[in-house]
Amino acid sequence: MQTTFTPEQLADPSTARSNEILRTCVHCGFCTATCPTYQVLGDELDSPRGRIYLIKDMLENERVPDEKTVKHIDRCLSCLACMTTCPSGVHYMHLVDHAREYIEQNYKRPLSDCALRWVLSKILPYPTRFRLALLGAKIGRPFARLMPDARLRAMLEMAPKHIPPVSRNDDPQTFAVEAPRMRVALMTGCAQKALNTDINDATIRLLTRLGVEVVVAGGAGCCGALTHHMGKTSESHRAAVANIQAWTREIDGKGLDAIVINTSGCGTTIKDYGHMFEGDSLAGDAARVAGLAMDISEVLMKLDIDAGADKELVVAYHAACSLQHGQQIKTYPKDLLKRAGFTVVEPADSHLCCGSAGTYNLMQPEISSQLKTRKVQTLEAKNPDVIAAGNIGCMMQIGSAASVPIVHTVELLDWATGGPKPPAFETGGKRDVPAVPMLR
């Protein structure tokens, strides 16, 4: 794609990066075949190729974003399926992130939009605030249908029926083991700590059982992804800086072999810290942290999870977009589940998004609902006993409509190697699940 940015415009690193990305696009349209919003809406401007044209025009002409452009950029899930499909290597993620930051700085949104985005940015990344909000939403849930705004209805309807108590495993501490094979820092996250404490608990049990010393670093918190994808760069960078500083202290102290992340949406962002802080005084530390960041499945593939006896348990694996497209991790979770003895099946549309996408299901509830319905139908068409995923957002989205339990992949692996049965089997779904014999 030909671009006409001026030398003055290209002096800005973000614009220079966007120029590089735009010039790699050859208009082939392969991306339209795997774009969920294009599949649902059928509008060229709701495809990656269409959005690229809008972004190019907006940035090149330094124009104030108009309502049409903002609408189509806001509708993007950032599922990054287009990046997996693109034969030219267009790095759409960096381009759309720049566009969102530009829109945030130059577009005057309606008051209702500003209020919603402000509330989400001030609540979701903070576990205590989020817990209080969930309690309020739980009380208001019976009245969701009376809400005039679809987004408010979505917020109430997505509130879980059960809010787990705080897990003390998420407090800063070290889970020591004798003769550790690895020493890792576990990112405990933000929203996940309020929505589902079973995931971090299972991760710690499994890693320590396999001889890994696990550190929960003081000062680490939200990865910054939620605000980053809203274009709120200062807020997202503030959260990222706290993590970089916390993990750098551990790296410089006793050392780390990995920074383990069990929420793939966070993992995609943390692995991009090097780019986010390029040219900053923290660039070196950010790159070190990004280089050590690993999804839990990457770490477990380095360890020995012995094959178990065959289990009469069919697991439908949902591949989170941030894992399969954002991090290009496609087989590890399935390989681990199979190694543990589970029967693994996948839906026909495994490459397409479930519609969660961070805060997307709250800000674009109509499109999100269509994607969720399709995803649940294709998963349940496989007649599974349980659904497994590697991202809390996907778990909440699919779990709100599925008739079978949904758990994190690590919960099943923990159970298979001696841990407790995932609590979701008792509280979610409609099927009786057979007992799983412990691996020998």
C-alpha positions in Angstrom: 0.0 0.0 0.0 1.4 3.4 -1.0 1.5 6.0 1.8 2.2 9.8 1.8 3.2 10.6 5.3 5.5 13.7 5.5 9.0 13.6 7.1 7.5 15.6 10.0 4.8 13.0 10.6 7.3 10.2 10.4 9.4 11.8 13.2 6.7 10.4 15.5 7.7 6.7 16.3 4.1 5.6 16.4 3.4 7.1 13.0 6.6 5.7 11.6 5.6 2.2 12.8 2.1 2.6 11.3 3.6 3.6 8.0 5.7 0.4 8.0 2.7 -1.7 8.6 0.5 0.1 6.0 3.2 -0.4 3.4 3.1 -4.2 3.9 -0.6 -4.5 3.0 -1.3 -5.6 -0.5 -5.1 -5.4 -0.4 -5.4 -9.1 -1.0 -8.5 -9.5 1.2 -7.5 -12.8 2.7 -8.2 -11.3 6.1 -11.9 -10.9 5.3 -12.4 -14.7 5.4 -11.3 -15.0 9.0 -12.6 -11.7 10.4 -15.5 -12.3 12.9 -17.1 -8.9 12.5 -17.0 -9.1 8.7 -18.6 -12.6 8.9 -21.4 -11.2 11.1 -22.0 -7.8 9.5 -20.8 -8.3 5.9 -19.5 -4.7 5.7 -16.1 -4.1 4.1 -15.4 -1.4 6.6 -15.9 -4.0 9.4 -13.1 -6.1 7.9 -9.3 -5.6 8.6 -8.8 -4.3 5.0 -11.6 -1.8 5.4 -10.3 -0.6 8.7 -6.8 -0.2 7.4 -8.1 2.1 4.7 -9.9 4.2 7.4 -6.9 4.3 9.6 -4.6 5.3 6.8 -6.8 8.2 5.7 -7.2 9.4 9.3 -3.5 9.3 10.2 -2.1 10.6 6.9 -4.4 13.6 6.9 -4.2 14.1 10.6 -7.9 14.7 10.6 -10.3 14.7 13.5 -11.8 11.2 13.6 -15.4 11.2 12.4 -18.3 9.1 13.8 -18.1 6.6 10.9 -14.4 5.8 11.4 -14.7 5.5 15.1 -17.7 3.2 14.8 -15.8 0.7 12.6 -12.6 0.9 14.7 -14.6 0.4 17.9 -16.3 -2.7 16.3 -12.9 -4.4 15.9 -12.4 -7.2 18.4 -8.6 -7.2 18.2 -8.9 -11.0 17.9 -5.9 -10.8 15.5 -7.2 -13.6 13.3 -6.2 -11.4 10.4 -2.6 -11.5 11.4 -2.6 -15.3 11.3 -4.2 -15.3 7.9 -2.2 -12.4 6.3 0.3 -13.7 3.8 2.2 -10.4 3.8 2.8 -10.2 7.6 0.8 -7.0 8.2 1.1 -6.3 12.0 -2.5 -5.2 12.4 -2.2 -5.2 16.2 0.2 -2.3 16.4 -1.7 -0.4 13.7 -5.1 -0.6 15.4 -3.6 0.2 18.8 -2.1 3.4 17.4 -5.5 4.2 15.8 -7.3 3.8 19.1 -4.8 6.0 20.9 -5.2 8.7 18.2 -9.0 8.4 18.5 -8.9 8.7 22.3 -6.8 11.9 22.0 -8.7 13.6 19.1 -12.4 12.4 19.2 -15.1 13.8 21.4 -17.3 10.8 22.3 -20.9 11.1 23.4 -21.2 11.5 27.2 -22.7 8.0 27.7 -19.7 6.5 25.9 -17.2 8.5 27.9 -18.9 7.6 31.1 -19.0 3.8 30.3 -15.3 3.7 29.2 -14.3 5.7 32.3 -16.2 3.4 34.6 -14.7 0.3 33.0 -11.1 1.7 33.1 -11.5 2.7 36.8 -13.1 -0.6 38.0 -12.0 -3.7 36.0 -8.2 -3.4 36.5 -8.6 -3.1 40.3 -9.7 -6.4 42.0 -11.2 -4.8 45.1 -13.2 -2.2 43.2 -14.3 -4.9 40.7 -15.5 -7.2 43.5 -17.7 -4.4 44.9 -19.0 -3.7 41.5 -19.8 -7.4 41.0 -21.8 -7.4 44.2 -23.8 -4.4 43.1 -24.4 -6.0 39.7 -25.5 -9.2 41.3 -28.2 -7.3 43.2 -29.2 -5.5 40.1 -29.2 -8.5 37.8 -32.9 -9.3 38.1 -33.7 -5.9 36.8 -31.3 -6.1 33.8 -34.2 -6.2 31.3 -35.5 -2.9 32.5 -32.3 -1.1 31.6 -32.7 1.2 28.5 -29.1 0.8 27.3 -28.1 -2.5 25.9 -24.6 -2.0 27.3 -25.9 -1.6 30.9 -28.0 -4.7 30.4 -24.9 -6.6 29.2 -23.0 -5.5 32.3 -25.7 -6.8 34.7 -26.3 -10.0 32.8 -22.6 -10.8 32.7 -22.3 -10.6 36.5 -21.6 -14.1 37.8 -24.1 -15.7 40.2 -21.2 -16.7 42.5 -18.4 -14.3 43.5 -15.5 -16.3 45.1 -13.9 -15.3 48.3 -10.4 -13.7 48.1 -7.6 -16.3 47.7 -4.7 -15.6 49.9 -2.5 -17.4 47.3 -2.7 -14.1 45.3 -0.9 -12.2 48.0 2.8 -11.4 47.5 4.8 -14.5 48.6 7.0 -17.4 47.5 5.8 -20.9 47.2 9.1 -22.8 47.8 9.9 -26.3 46.8 12.9 -28.6 47.5 15.6 -28.5 44.8 13.5 -26.3 42.4 13.8 -27.1 38.7 12.7 -23.6 37.8 11.9 -20.3 39.6 9.1 -18.4 38.1 6.9 -15.3 38.8 3.2 -15.8 38.5 1.1 -13.0 37.2 -2.0 -13.1 39.3 -3.9 -10.5 37.2 -6.7 -8.2 38.1 -10.2 -9.2 36.9 -9.4 -12.8 37.1 -8.7 -12.5 40.8 -12.2 -11.3 41.4 -14.0 -13.6 38.9 -12.3 -16.9 39.4 -9.7 -17.7 42.1 -9.6 -21.4 41.1 -7.2 -20.7 38.2 -4.3 -19.2 40.1 -4.8 -21.7 42.9 -4.6 -24.6 40.4 -1.6 -23.1 38.6 0.4 -22.8 41.9 -0.5 -26.4 42.9 0.5 -27.8 39.6 3.8 -25.9 39.2 5.0 -26.7 42.7 4.0 -30.3 42.3 6.2 -30.4 39.2 9.1 -28.9 41.2 8.8 -25.2 40.3 9.3 -22.4 42.8 6.5 -19.8 42.3 6.8 -16.2 43.3 4.0 -13.7 43.5 5.8 -10.4 43.2 4.8 -7.5 45.3 3.7 -4.5 43.3 2.6 -6.4 40.2 -1.0 -6.1 39.1 -3.0 -5.4 36.0 -1.1 -5.9 32.8 -2.6 -2.8 31.2 -4.4 -4.6 28.4 -7.9 -3.3 29.2 -7.0 0.4 29.1 -4.4 -0.2 26.3 -7.2 -1.4 24.0 -9.3 1.6 24.8 -6.5 3.9 23.7 -5.8 5.1 27.2 -2.1 4.9 26.9 -1.1 6.8 30.0 -3.2 4.5 32.2 -2.0 1.3 30.5 1.6 2.3 30.7 1.3 3.1 34.4 0.0 -0.4 35.0 2.7 -1.9 32.9 5.5 0.1 34.6 4.4 -1.3 38.0 4.7 -4.9 36.6 8.1 -4.2 34.9 9.5 -2.8 38.1 8.1 -5.6 40.3 9.4 -8.4 38.1 12.7 -6.6 37.4 13.4 -6.7 41.2 12.9 -10.5 41.1 15.1 -10.9 38.0 17.9 -8.8 39.6 17.4 -10.5 43.0 17.2 -14.3 42.9 16.5 -14.5 39.2 13.6 -15.8 37.2 13.4 -18.5 34.5 10.0 -17.3 33.3 7.1 -14.9 34.1 4.1 -17.2 33.9 0.8 -15.9 32.6 -2.4 -18.0 32.7 -4.7 -15.4 31.1 -3.7 -15.3 27.4 -5.1 -11.8 26.9 -2.6 -10.5 29.4 0.2 -12.6 27.9 -0.2 -11.0 24.5 0.2 -7.5 26.0 3.1 -8.4 28.3 5.0 -10.0 25.4 4.6 -6.7 23.6 6.0 -4.5 26.5 9.3 -4.2 24.5 7.4 -2.4 21.7 5.2 -0.4 24.0 8.3 1.1 25.8 10.6 1.4 22.8 12.6 4.6 23.2 11.6 4.9 26.9 14.1 4.8 29.8 12.5 1.5 30.8 13.0 0.0 27.4 15.7 -2.4 28.5 13.8 -3.7 31.5 10.5 -3.9 29.4 12.3 -6.0 26.8 13.7 -8.3 29.5 10.3 -8.8 31.0 8.7 -9.4 27.6 11.4 -12.0 26.8 10.7 -13.9 30.0 6.9 -13.8 29.6 5.4 -17.3 28.9 1.9 -18.7 28.8 1.4 -21.4 31.3 1.2 -24.0 28.5 4.7 -23.0 27.3 6.1 -23.6 30.7 4.3 -26.9 31.2 5.6 -28.2 27.9 9.1 -27.9 29.4 8.1 -30.1 32.3 7.2 -33.7 32.6 3.5 -34.4 32.8 3.3 -38.2 32.5 0.7 -39.8 30.3 -2.2 -41.1 32.3 -4.7 -43.9 31.8 -7.5 -43.3 29.3 -10.2 -41.2 30.8 -13.9 -41.2 29.8 -13.9 -37.5 29.6 -14.4 -35.5 26.4 -12.9 -32.0 26.5 -13.9 -29.4 23.9 -10.9 -27.1 23.7 -11.7 -23.4 22.9 -8.6 -21.7 21.5 -8.6 -18.1 22.8 -7.8 -15.6 20.1 -5.1 -14.0 22.2 -3.3 -17.4 22.5 -3.7 -18.8 19.0 -3.4 -15.5 17.0 -1.8 -13.1 19.5 0.9 -15.5 20.7 0.8 -18.1 18.0 0.4 -20.9 20.5 -1.9 -23.4 18.8 -1.1 -26.9 19.9 0.5 -26.8 23.4 -2.8 -26.8 25.5 -4.3 -29.6 23.4 -1.0 -31.6 23.6 -0.9 -31.3 27.3 -4.5 -32.3 27.7 -4.0 -35.4 25.5 -0.8 -36.2 27.4 -2.8 -36.2 30.6 -5.2 -38.7 29.0 -8.2 -36.6 28.1 -10.0 -36.9 24.8 -9.8 -33.5 23.1 -12.2 -32.2 20.4 -12.4 -28.8 18.7 -15.3 -26.8 17.2 -15.5 -26.3 13.5 -14.9 -22.6 13.9 -11.9 -22.9 16.2 -10.2 -19.9 14.5 -13.0 -17.5 15.2 -13.6 -15.3 18.3 -16.2 -16.0 21.0 -17.0 -12.3 21.2 -15.5 -11.6 24.7 -12.4 -9.7 23.6 -11.7 -7.9 26.9 -14.4 -5.3 27.3 -15.9 -5.9 23.9 -18.9 -7.9 25.2 -19.8 -4.9 27.4 -19.3 -2.2 24.8 -20.6 -4.0 21.7 -23.1 -6.4 23.3 -25.2 -7.1 20.1 -22.3 -8.3 18.0 -20.7 -10.1 20.9 -23.9 -12.0 21.6 -24.1 -13.3 18.0 -20.5 -14.5 18.2 -21.1 -16.1 21.6 -24.2 -18.0 20.4 -22.4 -19.4 17.4 -19.3 -20.4 19.5 -21.4 -22.2 22.1 -23.3 -24.0 19.4 -20.2 -25.2 17.7 -18.6 -26.3 21.0 -21.6 -28.2 22.2 -22.1 -29.8 18.8 -19.0 -31.9 19.8 -21.0 -33.3 22.8 -18.3 -32.6 25.3 -18.3 -33.3 29.1 -16.4 -30.1 29.7 -15.1 -27.1 27.8 -11.5 -25.9 28.4 -10.0 -22.5 27.6 -6.9 -20.5 28.6 -8.4 -17.1 29.1 -10.8 -15.8 31.8 -12.7 -13.5 29.4 -13.5 -16.5 27.1 -14.5 -18.6 30.1 -17.0 -16.0 31.3 -18.4 -15.4 27.9 -18.9 -19.0 26.9 -19.9 -20.1 30.4 -22.8 -17.6 30.5 -24.5 -19.7 27.8 -23.0 -23.2 27.8 -24.9 -26.2 29.2 -21.6 -27.9 30.2 -19.0 -26.7 32.7 -16.1 -24.6 31.4 -12.7 -24.6 33.2 -9.2 -23.4 32.6 -6.9 -25.9 30.9 -4.6 -25.8 34.0 -7.5 -26.9 36.3 -7.8 -30.1 34.3 -4.1 -30.7 34.3 -4.0 -30.0 38.1 -6.8 -32.5 38.7 -5.2 -35.2 36.5 -1.9 -34.9 38.5 -3.4 -35.1 42.0 -5.2 -31.8 42.5 -8.9 -31.4 43.4 -11.7 -31.8 41.0 -12.4 -28.3 39.4 -15.2 -26.7 41.4 -17.0 -25.7 38.1 -18.0 -29.3 37.7 -20.2 -28.9 40.8 -21.6 -25.4 40.0 -21.8 -25.2 36.3 -23.3 -27.3 33.4 -25.9 -30.0 33.4 -24.0 -33.2 33.0 -22.6 -35.8 35.4 -18.9 -35.9 34.9 -17.1 -39.2 35.5 -14.3 -39.4 38.0 -10.8 -38.9 36.6 -8.2 -41.3 38.0 -5.0 -39.6 39.2 -1.9 -40.0 37.0 0.6 -42.4 38.2 
